[in-house]
Amino acid sequence: GGRPGGDRSPPRGCFAGHRALGSMPDNRYSRMYQQSDGFTSEPEESFTHEASRGHTEESDSLEDEDSERPLLDRLMEEGPLNNRFQMVTAVVILTCTVTMAIETDYYPDCALWWWWNTVVLIYFCLELGVRMCHAKLHFFACGEGDKECFWNYFDFIIVVICIITQWVEPALSADGKNSGGLEILRIFRVFRILRTLRVLRIFRACTQLNNLAIGLLDSIGTVVWIALLMLMFMLIFAIVLTDVAGNQAKVATKPGDLFYDDKDDILMYWGSVTKSLVTLFQMLTLDDWTNISRQVYSQLPPMWFVFFLYVFLMGFAMLSLLTGVVAEHMTEVSTETKNEQKKDDDHDLMQFLDNEMVNLEAEILTPGAHGAAAAPRRRIARKRRSGAGGRRACGRGGGTSTGAARATPAHG
């Protein structure tokens, strides 16, 4: 046992950093090397006990610090309570969606639905009020690149619509004997249909659905141009097929004329440019396109190439291009979201490490502060557990401290 050359002194830098921090008494080093085999089991047990005790103290400190924050901040800012709040909101929205479907099919005039919708609406009002109190004037202030502003306006409009349909409409129904009240009642019944839009609030509660919705909205501009290109191609094919099939069927008056036997079907599908556009859109979805096209190319065999070209170009190429564009935008949104989150985490971590290093230097330089550096290390360990980025950065910081401590002479 022992190190090569008979040197049984502890390796430089392994425990010098701990001695510099003042977290371990010097007599512990002597106990470690009492035997010739190196470490004994006693220090290992001591380290394990100290680590478990430190973990408990750190958890208690974290809970104490979180409990000292105001309730409104804990609900709206990142933390355990905010996660529970978001989860409860998502469950309420999903439950509301299911009950709306059941209400539409079964007993829509039952009074229990009114009470259930009232409870859900009260929760939505409280949730919106909490967010407005936390954001204050910034709730409706839209900055550049502010994606939350859209959802703030959307949630506010949905809650207002639900209030109108749930509470204002019944009040007007009770006093709807005059013609003016009936006209207002008809208008508010339109808002009752719009209350189904509150289902879309699930996108706000779920991050992944939110990213999908944002990616879809960001791709709208490119989708419009692709749709315009598809419409141009469809118009070209509609003109050709109307002229070849529809106009020929119109002049078919006796047996033996082109398209005489299938005249009614040809006129229904290809009788005008508008009808041809509708038929081509149906073929774009590959719905019964073989039977529709067979009526034409069975009497004009060269037309099969026209239908093949249309299905290949529009049904496969254009739709694949459309899918690729939407998928690309959604990937970009997901990447931007991850980069923003990482940037915020790195910024918070650097601020935290700077503050802790200043506090650590002050505590080390304070006379008689033996063991006072344990609290900063617990804070650093707690920050290290809060995210993967924090763990990597603290690991590099720890290595630097150990390297700097190598200049300290090893304990004999």
Contacts in CASP RR format, 6 or more apart in sequence:
PFRMAT RR
TARGET T0000
AUTHOR 0000-0000-0000
METHOD contacts of the structure
MODEL  1
GGRPGGDRSPPRGCFAGHRALGSMPDNRYSRMYQQSDGFTSEPEESFTHE
ASRGHTEESDSLEDEDSERPLLDRLMEEGPLNNRFQMVTAVVILTCTVTM
AIETDYYPDCALWWWWNTVVLIYFCLELGVRMCHAKLHFFACGEGDKECF
WNYFDFIIVVICIITQWVEPALSADGKNSGGLEILRIFRVFRILRTLRVL
RIFRACTQLNNLAIGLLDSIGTVVWIALLMLMFMLIFAIVLTDVAGNQAK
VATKPGDLFYDDKDDILMYWGSVTKSLVTLFQMLTLDDWTNISRQVYSQL
PPMWFVFFLYVFLMGFAMLSLLTGVVAEHMTEVSTETKNEQKKDDDHDLM
QFLDNEMVNLEAEILTPGAHGAAAAPRRRIARKRRSGAGGRRACGRGGGT
STGAARATPAHG
1 36 0 8 1.000
1 37 0 8 1.000
1 38 0 8 1.000
2 8 0 8 1.000
2 36 0 8 1.000
2 37 0 8 1.000
2 38 0 8 1.000
3 9 0 8 1.000
3 11 0 8 1.000
8 33 0 8 1.000
8 36 0 8 1.000
8 38 0 8 1.000
9 33 0 8 1.000
9 410 0 8 1.000
9 411 0 8 1.000
9 412 0 8 1.000
10 29 0 8 1.000
10 32 0 8 1.000
10 33 0 8 1.000
10 410 0 8 1.000
10 411 0 8 1.000
10 412 0 8 1.000
11 410 0 8 1.000
12 406 0 8 1.000
12 408 0 8 1.000
12 410 0 8 1.000
13 402 0 8 1.000
13 403 0 8 1.000
13 405 0 8 1.000
13 406 0 8 1.000
13 408 0 8 1.000
13 410 0 8 1.000
14 402 0 8 1.000
15 24 0 8 1.000
15 29 0 8 1.000
15 411 0 8 1.000
16 402 0 8 1.000
16 405 0 8 1.000
16 406 0 8 1.000
16 408 0 8 1.000
16 409 0 8 1.000
16 410 0 8 1.000
17 401 0 8 1.000
17 402 0 8 1.000
17 405 0 8 1.000
17 408 0 8 1.000
18 24 0 8 1.000
19 26 0 8 1.000
19 29 0 8 1.000
19 405 0 8 1.000
19 408 0 8 1.000
19 411 0 8 1.000
20 364 0 8 1.000
20 405 0 8 1.000
20 408 0 8 1.000
21 364 0 8 1.000
21 371 0 8 1.000
21 373 0 8 1.000
21 374 0 8 1.000
21 377 0 8 1.000
22 370 0 8 1.000
22 371 0 8 1.000
22 373 0 8 1.000
23 371 0 8 1.000
23 373 0 8 1.000
23 374 0 8 1.000
23 377 0 8 1.000
26 411 0 8 1.000
28 43 0 8 1.000
28 46 0 8 1.000
29 411 0 8 1.000
29 412 0 8 1.000
30 411 0 8 1.000
31 40 0 8 1.000
31 42 0 8 1.000
31 43 0 8 1.000
32 38 0 8 1.000
32 39 0 8 1.000
32 40 0 8 1.000
32 43 0 8 1.000
34 40 0 8 1.000
54 378 0 8 1.000
57 378 0 8 1.000
58 378 0 8 1.000
58 379 0 8 1.000
58 381 0 8 1.000
58 382 0 8 1.000
61 378 0 8 1.000
61 379 0 8 1.000
61 382 0 8 1.000
62 382 0 8 1.000
66 74 0 8 1.000
66 79 0 8 1.000
66 80 0 8 1.000
66 81 0 8 1.000
69 77 0 8 1.000
72 130 0 8 1.000
72 133 0 8 1.000
72 134 0 8 1.000
73 134 0 8 1.000
74 81 0 8 1.000
74 82 0 8 1.000
75 81 0 8 1.000
75 82 0 8 1.000
75 85 0 8 1.000
75 130 0 8 1.000
75 134 0 8 1.000
76 82 0 8 1.000
76 85 0 8 1.000
76 130 0 8 1.000
76 131 0 8 1.000
76 134 0 8 1.000
86 205 0 8 1.000
89 127 0 8 1.000
89 201 0 8 1.000
89 205 0 8 1.000
90 202 0 8 1.000
90 205 0 8 1.000
90 206 0 8 1.000
92 120 0 8 1.000
92 123 0 8 1.000
92 124 0 8 1.000
93 198 0 8 1.000
93 199 0 8 1.000
93 201 0 8 1.000
93 202 0 8 1.000
93 205 0 8 1.000
94 202 0 8 1.000
95 120 0 8 1.000
96 120 0 8 1.000
96 198 0 8 1.000
96 199 0 8 1.000
97 199 0 8 1.000
97 202 0 8 1.000
99 113 0 8 1.000
99 116 0 8 1.000
100 196 0 8 1.000
100 199 0 8 1.000
103 110 0 8 1.000
103 113 0 8 1.000
107 113 0 8 1.000
114 166 0 8 1.000
114 170 0 8 1.000
117 162 0 8 1.000
117 166 0 8 1.000
118 166 0 8 1.000
121 159 0 8 1.000
121 162 0 8 1.000
121 163 0 8 1.000
121 166 0 8 1.000
124 158 0 8 1.000
124 159 0 8 1.000
124 162 0 8 1.000
124 198 0 8 1.000
125 159 0 8 1.000
125 163 0 8 1.000
128 155 0 8 1.000
128 156 0 8 1.000
128 159 0 8 1.000
131 139 0 8 1.000
131 152 0 8 1.000
131 155 0 8 1.000
132 139 0 8 1.000
135 152 0 8 1.000
139 152 0 8 1.000
140 149 0 8 1.000
140 152 0 8 1.000
140 153 0 8 1.000
140 156 0 8 1.000
141 149 0 8 1.000
142 149 0 8 1.000
142 150 0 8 1.000
143 149 0 8 1.000
147 214 0 8 1.000
151 203 0 8 1.000
151 204 0 8 1.000
154 200 0 8 1.000
154 201 0 8 1.000
154 204 0 8 1.000
155 201 0 8 1.000
155 204 0 8 1.000
158 195 0 8 1.000
158 197 0 8 1.000
158 198 0 8 1.000
158 200 0 8 1.000
158 201 0 8 1.000
161 191 0 8 1.000
161 194 0 8 1.000
161 195 0 8 1.000
161 197 0 8 1.000
161 198 0 8 1.000
162 195 0 8 1.000
162 198 0 8 1.000
164 188 0 8 1.000
164 191 0 8 1.000
165 188 0 8 1.000
165 191 0 8 1.000
165 192 0 8 1.000
165 194 0 8 1.000
165 195 0 8 1.000
166 195 0 8 1.000
168 188 0 8 1.000
169 185 0 8 1.000
169 188 0 8 1.000
169 189 0 8 1.000
169 191 0 8 1.000
169 192 0 8 1.000
172 181 0 8 1.000
172 184 0 8 1.000
172 185 0 8 1.000
172 188 0 8 1.000
173 185 0 8 1.000
175 181 0 8 1.000
176 182 0 8 1.000
176 185 0 8 1.000
202 209 0 8 1.000
203 209 0 8 1.000
203 210 0 8 1.000
203 212 0 8 1.000
203 213 0 8 1.000
204 210 0 8 1.000
207 337 0 8 1.000
211 330 0 8 1.000
211 333 0 8 1.000
211 334 0 8 1.000
211 337 0 8 1.000
212 330 0 8 1.000
214 333 0 8 1.000
215 326 0 8 1.000
215 329 0 8 1.000
215 330 0 8 1.000
215 332 0 8 1.000
215 333 0 8 1.000
216 326 0 8 1.000
216 329 0 8 1.000
216 330 0 8 1.000
218 329 0 8 1.000
218 332 0 8 1.000
218 333 0 8 1.000
219 325 0 8 1.000
219 326 0 8 1.000
219 328 0 8 1.000
219 329 0 8 1.000
219 330 0 8 1.000
222 325 0 8 1.000
222 329 0 8 1.000
223 322 0 8 1.000
223 325 0 8 1.000
223 326 0 8 1.000
226 318 0 8 1.000
226 321 0 8 1.000
226 322 0 8 1.000
226 325 0 8 1.000
229 318 0 8 1.000
230 284 0 8 1.000
230 314 0 8 1.000
230 318 0 8 1.000
233 310 0 8 1.000
233 313 0 8 1.000
233 314 0 8 1.000
233 318 0 8 1.000
234 277 0 8 1.000
234 280 0 8 1.000
234 281 0 8 1.000
234 284 0 8 1.000
234 314 0 8 1.000
235 273 0 8 1.000
235 277 0 8 1.000
237 276 0 8 1.000
237 280 0 8 1.000
237 306 0 8 1.000
237 310 0 8 1.000
238 273 0 8 1.000
238 276 0 8 1.000
238 277 0 8 1.000
238 280 0 8 1.000
239 273 0 8 1.000
239 276 0 8 1.000
240 306 0 8 1.000
241 270 0 8 1.000
241 276 0 8 1.000
241 279 0 8 1.000
241 280 0 8 1.000
241 296 0 8 1.000
241 306 0 8 1.000
242 270 0 8 1.000
242 271 0 8 1.000
242 272 0 8 1.000
242 273 0 8 1.000
242 275 0 8 1.000
242 276 0 8 1.000
244 296 0 8 1.000
244 300 0 8 1.000
244 303 0 8 1.000
245 259 0 8 1.000
245 266 0 8 1.000
245 269 0 8 1.000
245 270 0 8 1.000
245 271 0 8 1.000
245 296 0 8 1.000
245 300 0 8 1.000
245 303 0 8 1.000
246 259 0 8 1.000
246 266 0 8 1.000
246 267 0 8 1.000
246 270 0 8 1.000
246 271 0 8 1.000
247 271 0 8 1.000
248 258 0 8 1.000
248 259 0 8 1.000
248 266 0 8 1.000
249 258 0 8 1.000
249 259 0 8 1.000
249 260 0 8 1.000
249 262 0 8 1.000
249 263 0 8 1.000
249 266 0 8 1.000
249 267 0 8 1.000
249 270 0 8 1.000
249 271 0 8 1.000
250 267 0 8 1.000
250 271 0 8 1.000
251 257 0 8 1.000
252 258 0 8 1.000
252 259 0 8 1.000
252 260 0 8 1.000
252 263 0 8 1.000
253 260 0 8 1.000
254 260 0 8 1.000
255 261 0 8 1.000
258 299 0 8 1.000
258 300 0 8 1.000
259 266 0 8 1.000
259 299 0 8 1.000
262 295 0 8 1.000
262 299 0 8 1.000
265 295 0 8 1.000
266 295 0 8 1.000
266 296 0 8 1.000
268 275 0 8 1.000
269 275 0 8 1.000
269 276 0 8 1.000
269 279 0 8 1.000
269 292 0 8 1.000
269 295 0 8 1.000
270 276 0 8 1.000
270 279 0 8 1.000
270 296 0 8 1.000
279 292 0 8 1.000
280 310 0 8 1.000
280 314 0 8 1.000
282 288 0 8 1.000
282 289 0 8 1.000
282 292 0 8 1.000
283 289 0 8 1.000
283 292 0 8 1.000
283 293 0 8 1.000
283 307 0 8 1.000
283 310 0 8 1.000
283 311 0 8 1.000
283 314 0 8 1.000
284 314 0 8 1.000
284 315 0 8 1.000
284 319 0 8 1.000
286 311 0 8 1.000
286 315 0 8 1.000
289 307 0 8 1.000
289 311 0 8 1.000
293 303 0 8 1.000
293 304 0 8 1.000
293 307 0 8 1.000
296 303 0 8 1.000
296 307 0 8 1.000
297 303 0 8 1.000
297 304 0 8 1.000
297 307 0 8 1.000
342 389 0 8 1.000
345 387 0 8 1.000
345 389 0 8 1.000
345 390 0 8 1.000
346 389 0 8 1.000
346 393 0 8 1.000
349 383 0 8 1.000
349 389 0 8 1.000
349 390 0 8 1.000
349 393 0 8 1.000
350 393 0 8 1.000
352 383 0 8 1.000
353 380 0 8 1.000
353 383 0 8 1.000
353 393 0 8 1.000
353 394 0 8 1.000
353 397 0 8 1.000
356 376 0 8 1.000
356 379 0 8 1.000
356 380 0 8 1.000
356 383 0 8 1.000
359 376 0 8 1.000
360 373 0 8 1.000
360 376 0 8 1.000
363 369 0 8 1.000
363 372 0 8 1.000
363 373 0 8 1.000
363 376 0 8 1.000
364 373 0 8 1.000
366 372 0 8 1.000
380 394 0 8 1.000
381 394 0 8 1.000
383 390 0 8 1.000
383 394 0 8 1.000
384 390 0 8 1.000
384 391 0 8 1.000
384 394 0 8 1.000
384 395 0 8 1.000
385 391 0 8 1.000
END
